[in-house]
């Protein structure tokens, strides 16, 4: 189980959100290039496609880390409540 202090867990969630925004921007650039609204330098479209493939995987991993932290927090809270009843 991965453990982070709450402030670090919040930072990971911020990073995950920022990666989502970057992914949206990359999609907009790729869409504009495909629609011939902008011209990319040779090889840039391939790099964009690699980023489009990688970013969702990274976001999914970070979401799993954040979700595990939340589940752990809930389990600890429940154990605390049960111990104090």
Secondary structure, 3 states (H helix, E strand, C coil): CCCCCHHHHHHHHHHHHHHHHHHHHHHHHHHHHHCCCCCCCCCHHHHHHHHHHHHHHHHHHHHHHHHHHHHHHHHHHHHHHHHCC
